[in-house]
C-alpha cells in the first residue's frame, strides 16, 4: 500500500490528494484484518529444514499481539495525520504535513509501520536488524518533514545521529554473537551460547550486552533517552504520538526476543543490567516530568515525552524479572504496552486538538478546557488517570499491579519499592494536569506561567489563555474517541489484556 500511495501521488490531482490518506487508512485496516486468520496457532516460514525449529519468520501469539498493537497505533496516527493543522509544533502552518507532502508522508508512515510489524515475527538477528532499520529510517524523515523549520531539523538530526550510533553498537554485538555461536537464528543462538568455547566467552558476553544497546535506544531507556524530548517537540504531533507508541513497541518486542528467546544462558548478565536500566529510566523520566510541570507555561508535548520515558522504565521491569522468574514474566510488559498504547495515543490526540487553537501547546492552554470542550476534557482526564494508575482508569491500575507483582515474584524487591515510589511521584504531574482541565478559564494557580519558561517561540505570557473553539476534524475526533473506547473497554474488562501475564507467548 505504501508503494501504491507513492505512485498514485504522481497522477492524482491536487484537490484529490486527501484521498491518499483514506487509501492509507484502508490499507492499515486491511492489514489488521489480515491478522485474524493467523489466530489459530503458530505458523512459520523461511525455515531451515522441514520443521519449525529454525525459522526467520514466525506468526506466534507474541508476534500477533505486538502486530495488533503496532498496526492499531499506526491507524490512530494516520487518523491524527488526516486532521490538517494538527502538527502541534511551533512554526507549523494551517495545513498538516500530510496535506503539504501527501505522497511522501503516507509512503514513509506506511513503510515504517511495515518494518514495525515485521520485527515481532522475526526469529533471526539479521531479520531483526533489517526490520528495526525499516521501521527507523522512514521515521527520521517524518520527524524532519517540516522543511525550513529549525526545531524539526534539529529534532531529526538528533534522532538520526543517536539512532545510527546505537545501531552501529548493536551490529557490533550481533557480529560478536555470530562469531561465538555460528548462527543468527534466535533459538540456535540460545543453544550455541550454552556451549561457547572458553576463549570466546568474553566475546559472547560482550556481544550479548552490545546487542541490547540498539533496542534500549528504541525503548528510550536511560541513558539512551536524551533524544526523546527534543524529538517529540520538534516532530509533527502525529509523528510524536507514533514514536511514543509504535517505535517503543518495536524496541520492546526486539528486546524481549533477544533476551528471552536468544540469550537465556546469559540471563545473569542482562537481567541485572535491565533491572538497573529500569530503575534509572523511571527515575529520570519522572524527575524530569516533575520539573517540566513546575510551571504551566511549559510544553505539554515535552511533558508527555518525559512521561513516556518514565513509562518505559515500568515496561522494562517484567523483562528484567524474566531473567529470574521465567519468560512468562514478559507477558506483563505486553499487557502494559497494550494499555499504554491506547491511552497515550488518546492523550496525543487531545493535544492535537488543543494545538489547533494554541499551536505552542503549553500546559496553561489546557486550563478551563472542560468549559470549552467538556467531552475532550473528560477524555484527557481519563487518559491521564490511566497513565497514573488511578480509577476510573482501572486498566492502568491493574497493569501497574501486574508489573509490580512480576518484580516481587522475581525477588527484585528493591526494584518494586523504587517503582512504587516513582508511581507516587508521577501522581503529582498527572493530577496537576488533570486539575487544570476543570479550573475556571480565568483562574490562576500556584506555579503559574513564567515569562522565561515557555517553549521557544511561544507567545507572550499575557496572551489570552482561551481561544474560541473551532469544529474539530472528524478523523481527529474519531482517533480520540477510538482511543477512549479502547481504554474504557479495557477498564471494564481488564482480562482482555491481563490474560497475557500468565500466558506463554512463545
C-alpha positions as CSV (number, residue, x, y, z in Angstrom):
1,X,0.0,0.0,0.0
2,X,2.9,2.3,0.6
3,X,4.1,1.8,-2.9
4,X,0.6,2.3,-4.3
5,X,0.3,5.6,-2.5
6,X,3.7,6.8,-3.6
7,X,3.0,6.1,-7.3
8,X,-0.6,7.4,-7.1
9,X,0.7,10.7,-5.8
10,X,2.2,11.3,-9.2
11,X,-1.1,11.1,-11.0
12,X,-3.7,12.3,-8.5
13,X,-4.9,15.9,-8.9
14,X,-4.0,18.4,-6.1
15,X,-7.6,18.7,-4.9
16,X,-7.9,14.9,-4.6
17,X,-4.7,14.4,-2.6
18,X,-6.7,13.8,0.7
19,X,-7.8,10.5,-0.9
20,X,-4.2,9.2,-0.3
21,X,-4.9,9.4,3.4
22,X,-8.1,7.5,3.0
23,X,-6.2,4.8,1.0
24,X,-3.5,4.6,3.7
25,X,-6.1,4.2,6.4
26,X,-7.8,1.5,4.3
27,X,-4.5,-0.3,4.0
28,X,-3.9,-0.3,7.7
29,X,-7.4,-1.6,8.4
30,X,-6.9,-4.4,5.8
31,X,-3.5,-5.2,7.5
32,X,-5.3,-5.5,10.8
33,X,-7.9,-7.8,9.3
34,X,-5.2,-10.0,7.8
35,X,-4.2,-11.0,11.3
36,X,-7.5,-12.7,12.0
37,X,-6.8,-16.0,10.1
38,X,-3.5,-16.4,12.0
39,X,-5.0,-16.6,15.4
40,X,-5.4,-20.4,15.3
41,X,-1.8,-21.3,16.0
42,X,1.9,-20.8,15.2
43,X,2.8,-20.6,11.6
44,X,6.4,-20.1,10.3
45,X,8.2,-19.6,7.0
46,X,11.8,-19.2,5.7
47,X,12.7,-22.3,7.8
48,X,15.9,-24.3,7.6
49,X,14.9,-28.0,7.1
50,X,11.4,-29.4,7.3
51,X,10.4,-28.4,10.8
52,X,9.8,-25.1,12.5
53,X,12.9,-25.2,14.7
54,X,15.0,-22.7,12.8
55,X,12.8,-20.1,11.0
56,X,13.2,-16.5,10.1
57,X,9.5,-15.5,10.4
58,X,7.1,-16.9,12.9
59,X,3.5,-15.8,13.5
60,X,3.0,-16.9,17.1
61,X,0.9,-15.3,19.8
62,X,3.6,-12.8,20.7
63,X,4.0,-11.6,17.1
64,X,0.3,-11.3,16.5
65,X,-0.3,-9.3,19.7
66,X,2.5,-6.9,19.0
67,X,1.5,-6.6,15.4
68,X,-2.1,-5.7,16.6
69,X,-0.6,-3.0,18.8
70,X,1.7,-1.6,16.0
71,X,-0.9,-1.6,13.3
72,X,-3.5,-0.2,15.6
73,X,-1.1,2.6,16.7
74,X,-0.3,3.3,13.1
75,X,-4.0,3.5,12.3
76,X,-4.6,6.1,15.0
77,X,-1.6,8.0,13.9
78,X,-3.0,8.1,10.4
79,X,-6.3,9.4,11.7
80,X,-4.4,12.2,13.6
81,X,-2.5,13.0,10.4
82,X,-5.6,13.4,8.4
83,X,-6.7,16.3,10.6
84,X,-5.0,19.2,8.8
85,X,-3.1,21.6,11.1
86,X,-2.7,19.0,13.9
87,X,1.1,19.3,13.8
88,X,1.2,20.9,17.1
89,X,4.6,22.4,16.9
90,X,6.0,25.9,16.7
91,X,6.2,27.1,13.1
92,X,3.5,24.8,11.7
93,X,1.3,26.2,9.1
94,X,-2.5,25.9,8.7
95,X,-2.1,22.6,7.0
96,X,-0.6,19.5,8.4
97,X,2.3,17.7,6.9
98,X,0.0,15.0,5.4
99,X,-1.7,17.8,3.4
100,X,1.5,19.5,2.2
101,X,3.5,16.4,1.3
102,X,0.8,13.7,1.0
103,X,2.7,11.2,-1.2
104,X,5.9,11.3,0.8
105,X,4.2,11.5,4.2
106,X,1.9,8.4,3.7
107,X,4.7,6.4,2.0
108,X,7.1,7.0,4.9
109,X,4.4,6.3,7.5
110,X,3.3,3.0,5.9
111,X,6.9,1.9,5.3
112,X,7.8,2.5,8.9
113,X,4.7,0.6,10.0
114,X,5.6,-2.4,7.8
115,X,9.0,-2.6,9.4
116,X,7.5,-2.3,12.9
117,X,5.0,-5.1,12.1
118,X,7.8,-7.3,10.7
119,X,10.1,-7.1,13.8
120,X,8.0,-9.1,16.4
121,X,7.7,-12.0,14.0
122,X,11.5,-12.0,13.2
123,X,13.3,-15.0,14.6
124,X,16.8,-14.4,13.5
125,X,19.2,-11.5,14.2
126,X,19.6,-10.4,10.6
127,X,15.8,-10.0,10.1
128,X,15.6,-8.2,13.4
129,X,18.2,-5.7,12.3
130,X,16.6,-5.2,8.9
131,X,13.1,-4.8,10.5
132,X,14.5,-2.3,13.0
133,X,16.0,-0.2,10.2
134,X,13.0,-0.3,8.0
135,X,10.9,1.0,11.0
136,X,13.5,3.6,11.9
137,X,14.8,5.2,8.6
138,X,11.4,6.5,7.5
139,X,10.8,7.8,11.0
140,X,13.9,10.1,10.7
141,X,12.4,11.7,7.6
142,X,9.0,12.0,9.2
143,X,10.4,13.9,12.1
144,X,12.2,16.3,9.9
145,X,9.5,16.7,7.2
146,X,8.7,20.3,8.2
147,X,11.0,21.9,5.6
148,X,12.6,25.2,6.8
149,X,11.6,24.6,10.5
150,X,14.6,24.8,12.8
151,X,13.2,22.7,15.6
152,X,12.1,20.0,13.2
153,X,15.5,19.8,11.6
154,X,17.3,19.7,14.9
155,X,15.0,17.0,16.2
156,X,15.5,14.9,13.1
157,X,19.3,15.3,13.3
158,X,19.5,14.3,17.0
159,X,17.2,11.4,16.4
160,X,19.2,10.2,13.4
161,X,22.7,10.6,14.8
162,X,21.9,8.9,18.2
163,X,20.0,6.1,16.4
164,X,22.9,5.5,14.0
165,X,25.3,5.3,16.8
166,X,23.1,2.8,18.7
167,X,22.6,0.7,15.6
168,X,26.3,0.5,15.0
169,X,27.0,-0.7,18.5
170,X,24.2,-3.2,18.2
171,X,25.6,-4.5,14.9
172,X,29.0,-5.0,16.6
173,X,27.2,-7.0,19.3
174,X,25.4,-9.1,16.7
175,X,28.7,-9.9,14.9
176,X,30.2,-10.9,18.3
177,X,27.2,-13.2,19.0
178,X,27.5,-14.8,15.5
179,X,31.3,-15.3,15.9
180,X,30.7,-17.1,19.2
181,X,27.7,-19.2,18.2
182,X,28.0,-19.6,14.4
183,X,24.3,-18.9,13.9
184,X,21.9,-16.0,13.6
185,X,18.6,-17.9,14.3
186,X,17.5,-16.9,17.8
187,X,16.8,-20.5,19.0
188,X,20.2,-21.7,17.6
189,X,21.9,-18.8,19.3
190,X,20.4,-19.8,22.6
191,X,21.8,-23.3,22.1
192,X,25.1,-22.1,20.9
193,X,25.6,-19.8,23.9
194,X,25.4,-22.8,26.3
195,X,28.5,-24.4,24.5
196,X,30.7,-21.4,23.8
197,X,34.4,-22.3,23.9
198,X,36.3,-20.8,26.8
199,X,38.4,-18.4,24.6
200,X,35.1,-16.9,23.2
201,X,33.3,-16.4,26.5
202,X,34.3,-12.8,26.7
203,X,33.3,-12.2,23.1
204,X,29.9,-13.8,23.7
205,X,29.3,-11.8,26.8
206,X,30.2,-8.5,25.1
207,X,28.0,-9.4,22.1
208,X,25.0,-10.0,24.4
209,X,25.4,-6.6,26.1
210,X,26.1,-4.6,23.0
211,X,23.2,-6.1,21.2
212,X,20.9,-4.8,23.9
213,X,22.0,-1.2,23.2
214,X,20.2,-0.7,20.0
215,X,16.9,-1.9,21.5
216,X,17.5,0.1,24.6
217,X,17.7,3.2,22.4
218,X,14.4,2.4,20.7
219,X,12.7,1.9,24.1
220,X,14.1,5.3,25.3
221,X,15.7,3.7,28.3
222,X,18.1,5.9,30.2
223,X,20.8,6.8,29.5
224,X,19.8,6.3,25.8
225,X,16.8,8.6,26.2
226,X,18.3,12.0,25.6
227,X,16.8,12.2,22.0
228,X,13.2,11.9,23.2
229,X,12.1,15.4,24.5
230,X,13.6,17.4,21.6
231,X,12.5,14.9,19.0
232,X,8.9,14.9,20.3
233,X,8.7,18.7,20.4
234,X,10.3,19.2,17.0
235,X,8.3,16.4,15.2
236,X,4.8,16.9,13.8
237,X,2.5,15.9,16.6
238,X,1.1,12.8,15.0
239,X,4.7,11.6,14.5
240,X,5.5,12.3,18.1
241,X,2.5,10.1,19.0
242,X,3.7,7.4,16.6
243,X,7.2,7.4,18.1
244,X,5.8,7.2,21.7
245,X,3.9,4.1,21.0
246,X,4.9,2.3,17.8
247,X,8.6,3.0,18.0
248,X,8.5,2.0,21.6
249,X,6.7,-1.3,20.8
250,X,9.4,-2.1,18.2
251,X,12.1,-1.6,20.8
252,X,10.4,-3.7,23.5
253,X,9.5,-6.5,21.2
254,X,13.0,-6.7,19.9
255,X,14.4,-6.6,23.4
256,X,12.1,-9.4,24.5
257,X,13.1,-11.5,21.6
258,X,16.8,-11.2,22.1
259,X,16.7,-11.7,25.9
260,X,14.0,-14.3,26.4
261,X,14.5,-16.3,23.2
262,X,18.2,-15.9,22.2
263,X,20.1,-15.0,25.4
264,X,18.7,-17.1,28.3
265,X,22.1,-18.7,29.0
266,X,23.4,-15.2,29.8
267,X,20.4,-14.1,31.9
268,X,22.9,-13.5,34.8
269,X,24.3,-10.6,32.6
270,X,21.2,-9.0,31.0
271,X,18.9,-9.5,34.0
272,X,20.8,-7.1,36.4
273,X,21.6,-4.8,33.5
274,X,17.9,-4.4,32.6
275,X,16.9,-4.0,36.2
276,X,19.3,-1.1,36.6
277,X,18.1,0.4,33.3
278,X,14.5,0.1,34.5
279,X,15.3,1.9,37.8
280,X,17.3,4.6,36.1
281,X,14.7,5.2,33.3
282,X,11.7,5.5,35.6
283,X,13.5,7.8,38.0
284,X,15.0,10.1,35.3
285,X,11.7,10.3,33.4
286,X,9.6,11.1,36.5
287,X,12.1,13.6,37.8
288,X,12.2,15.5,34.5
289,X,8.4,15.3,34.2
290,X,8.1,16.8,37.7
291,X,10.4,19.7,36.7
292,X,8.5,20.1,33.4
293,X,5.2,20.5,35.2
294,X,6.6,23.1,37.7
295,X,5.1,25.8,35.6
296,X,2.1,25.7,33.3
297,X,3.9,27.7,30.6
298,X,6.0,24.5,29.9
299,X,5.0,22.5,26.8
300,X,2.5,19.7,27.1
301,X,4.2,17.6,24.4
302,X,7.6,17.8,26.3
303,X,5.8,16.6,29.5
304,X,4.3,13.7,27.5
305,X,7.8,12.9,26.2
306,X,9.2,12.7,29.8
307,X,6.2,10.7,30.9
308,X,6.9,8.2,28.1
309,X,10.4,7.8,29.3
310,X,9.1,7.0,32.8
311,X,6.6,4.6,31.4
312,X,9.4,2.8,29.5
313,X,11.0,2.2,32.9
314,X,7.9,0.4,34.1
315,X,7.8,-1.7,30.9
316,X,11.4,-2.8,31.4
317,X,10.7,-4.3,34.9
318,X,9.0,-7.5,33.7
319,X,11.7,-8.2,31.1
320,X,14.3,-7.9,33.9
321,X,12.2,-10.2,36.0
322,X,12.2,-12.8,33.3
323,X,15.9,-13.4,33.9
324,X,15.0,-14.6,37.4
325,X,11.4,-16.0,37.2
326,X,11.0,-17.3,33.6
327,X,9.8,-16.0,30.3
328,X,6.2,-15.8,31.3
329,X,7.0,-12.5,33.2
330,X,7.3,-10.7,29.8
331,X,3.5,-11.1,29.5
332,X,3.2,-8.2,32.0
333,X,5.2,-6.0,29.6
334,X,2.8,-6.9,26.7
335,X,-0.3,-6.2,28.8
336,X,1.1,-2.9,30.0
337,X,2.1,-1.9,26.5
338,X,-1.4,-2.5,25.1
339,X,-2.9,-0.3,27.8
340,X,-0.2,2.4,27.4
341,X,-0.6,2.5,23.6
342,X,-4.3,3.2,23.7
343,X,-4.3,5.9,26.4
344,X,-1.1,7.6,25.3
345,X,-2.3,7.9,21.7
346,X,-5.5,9.3,23.1
347,X,-3.6,12.0,25.1
348,X,-1.7,13.0,22.0
349,X,-4.9,13.2,20.1
350,X,-6.3,15.7,22.6
351,X,-3.0,17.6,22.4
352,X,-3.5,17.8,18.6
353,X,-7.0,19.1,19.1
354,X,-5.8,21.8,21.5
355,X,-2.9,22.7,19.2
356,X,-5.3,23.7,16.5
357,X,-6.1,26.8,18.6
358,X,-2.9,27.2,20.5
359,X,0.0,25.8,18.4
360,X,2.6,26.1,21.1
361,X,0.6,23.7,23.3
362,X,1.6,24.8,26.8
363,X,0.1,23.2,29.9
364,X,-1.6,26.6,30.6
365,X,-3.6,26.2,27.4
366,X,-5.5,23.3,29.0
367,X,-6.8,25.5,31.8
368,X,-10.6,25.5,31.6
369,X,-10.8,23.0,28.8
370,X,-13.8,21.5,30.4
371,X,-15.7,24.7,29.9
372,X,-14.9,24.9,26.2
373,X,-14.9,21.2,25.3
374,X,-16.4,19.0,28.0
375,X,-16.1,15.7,26.3
376,X,-12.5,16.4,25.2
377,X,-11.5,17.4,28.8
378,X,-13.2,14.2,30.2
379,X,-11.3,12.1,27.7
380,X,-8.0,13.6,28.5
381,X,-8.7,13.3,32.2
382,X,-9.4,9.6,31.7
383,X,-6.2,9.1,29.7
384,X,-4.1,10.9,32.3
385,X,-5.7,8.9,35.2
386,X,-5.0,5.6,33.3
387,X,-1.3,6.6,32.9
388,X,-1.3,7.5,36.6
389,X,-2.9,4.2,37.6
390,X,-5.9,5.7,39.3
391,X,-9.7,4.9,39.0
392,X,-11.6,5.2,36.8
393,X,-8.6,4.2,34.7
394,X,-8.8,0.6,36.1
395,X,-6.7,-0.9,33.4
396,X,-3.8,1.5,34.3
397,X,-4.0,0.4,37.9
398,X,-4.2,-3.3,37.1
399,X,-1.3,-3.0,34.6
400,X,0.9,-1.4,37.2
401,X,0.0,-4.0,39.7
402,X,1.0,-6.8,37.3
403,X,4.3,-5.1,36.6
404,X,4.9,-4.6,40.4
405,X,4.0,-8.3,41.0
406,X,6.5,-9.5,38.4
407,X,9.3,-7.7,40.2
408,X,8.2,-9.1,43.6
409,X,7.9,-12.7,42.3
410,X,11.3,-12.4,40.8
411,X,12.9,-11.4,44.1
412,X,13.6,-7.9,42.9
413,X,12.1,-6.2,46.0
414,X,14.3,-3.2,45.7
415,X,13.1,-2.5,42.2
416,X,9.5,-3.0,43.3
417,X,9.9,-0.4,46.1
418,X,11.6,2.0,43.7
419,X,8.8,1.6,41.2
420,X,6.2,2.2,43.9
421,X,8.0,5.5,44.9
422,X,8.1,6.6,41.2
423,X,4.4,5.8,40.7
424,X,3.6,8.0,43.7
425,X,5.8,10.8,42.4
426,X,4.1,10.6,39.0
427,X,0.7,11.3,40.6
428,X,1.8,14.9,41.1
429,X,2.1,15.9,37.4
430,X,-0.7,13.7,36.1
431,X,-3.2,15.1,38.7
432,X,-1.9,18.6,38.3
433,X,-2.6,18.5,34.6
434,X,-6.0,16.9,35.2
435,X,-6.9,19.6,37.7
436,X,-6.1,22.3,35.1
437,X,-8.8,20.9,32.8
438,X,-11.5,21.8,35.3
439,X,-10.3,25.2,36.6
440,X,-12.2,28.3,35.7
441,X,-10.7,29.6,32.4
442,X,-9.5,32.8,34.1
443,X,-8.3,31.3,37.4
444,X,-4.7,31.2,38.4
445,X,-2.9,28.5,40.3
446,X,0.4,28.2,42.2
447,X,3.3,27.8,39.8
448,X,1.6,29.7,37.0
449,X,3.1,30.9,33.8
450,X,6.6,32.4,33.9
451,X,7.9,34.7,31.2
452,X,11.0,32.7,30.6
453,X,9.5,29.2,30.9
454,X,7.7,28.8,27.6
455,X,8.8,26.8,24.7
456,X,11.0,28.6,22.1
457,X,8.9,31.0,20.0
458,X,5.9,30.9,22.4
459,X,3.6,33.8,22.6
460,X,3.9,36.4,25.3
461,X,2.8,35.4,28.8
462,X,-0.1,37.8,28.8
463,X,-1.6,36.2,25.7
464,X,-5.2,35.0,26.3
465,X,-5.4,31.5,27.6
466,X,-8.7,30.8,26.0
467,X,-9.4,30.6,22.3
468,X,-12.7,30.3,20.6
469,X,-13.2,26.6,19.9
470,X,-13.5,25.5,16.2
471,X,-15.1,22.4,14.8
472,X,-12.7,19.5,15.2
473,X,-12.0,17.4,12.1
474,X,-13.8,14.1,12.0
475,X,-10.6,12.0,11.7
476,X,-9.2,13.7,14.9
477,X,-12.5,13.1,16.8
478,X,-12.5,9.5,15.6
479,X,-9.0,8.9,16.8
480,X,-9.7,10.4,20.3
481,X,-13.0,8.5,20.5
482,X,-11.5,5.2,19.4
483,X,-8.7,5.5,22.0
484,X,-11.2,6.4,24.7
485,X,-13.5,3.4,23.7
486,X,-10.5,1.1,23.9
487,X,-9.4,2.5,27.2
488,X,-12.9,2.2,28.7
489,X,-13.3,-1.3,27.3
490,X,-10.1,-2.4,28.9
491,X,-11.0,-0.8,32.2
492,X,-14.4,-2.6,32.1
493,X,-12.9,-6.0,31.0
494,X,-9.2,-5.9,32.0
495,X,-8.9,-9.6,31.5
496,X,-8.7,-8.9,27.7
497,X,-5.0,-7.9,28.2
498,X,-4.2,-9.1,31.7
499,X,-4.5,-12.7,30.5
500,X,-1.2,-12.3,28.7
501,X,0.5,-12.0,32.1
502,X,0.1,-15.8,32.7
503,X,0.4,-17.0,29.1
504,X,3.4,-18.5,27.4
505,X,3.6,-16.2,24.4
506,X,6.3,-18.2,22.6
